[in-house]
């Protein structure tokens, strides 16, 4: 039987997996349309062509608010909760590795 802590960790992993998959789909769409060149090899380089922080629906209120609800509200300095920052960093790292390894080329 899962503990509450295990259940929360599982949900967070599923949110991360979903976010990574959505970002990859959106990057591929932008590459197919010519908005982003296929030779981009890091997440950071995506910012040269698009507002990459918006990938994964993170500029859409519904998605952003859902992450806030899962990871907590703003911290005492009005910044993002640490858990949400970790989520975004982990998603961007995973997509960056996918780009760096050229795996996206097999999906174009």
Residue, then its C-alpha position, 0 to 999 in steps of 0.5 A: x500500500x502506498x503511503x501519502x508521501x509515495x503517492x505524492x512523489x508518484x504524482x509529481x513524477x507523472x507530472x514531470x513525464x507529462x510535461x517533458x512529453x508535451x515540451x518535446x511535442x511542441x519543440x518538434x512542431x516548431x521544428x517542423x514549421x521552421x520556427x526552430x532549426x533542427x540543429x538546436x542541441x540544447x534547451x537554452x538555445x531554443x530561447x534564440x528562436x522562441x520563448x522556451x519557458x512557455x513550452x509545456x503550457x507554462x504560459x497558460x494560466x490553467x497549467x501554471x495554476x495546476x502546478x502551483x496547486x501541486x507544488x505550493x504557492x509563492x515563497x516568502x520572496x514572491x518567487x516560485x515554489x522550490x518544487x515548481x522550480x525543480x519541476x521546470x529544471x528537471x523537464x528542461x534538463x530532460x529535453x536538453x539531453x534529448x536535443x543534445x543526443x539528437x534523438x529529436x531527429x528520429x521523430x521529425 
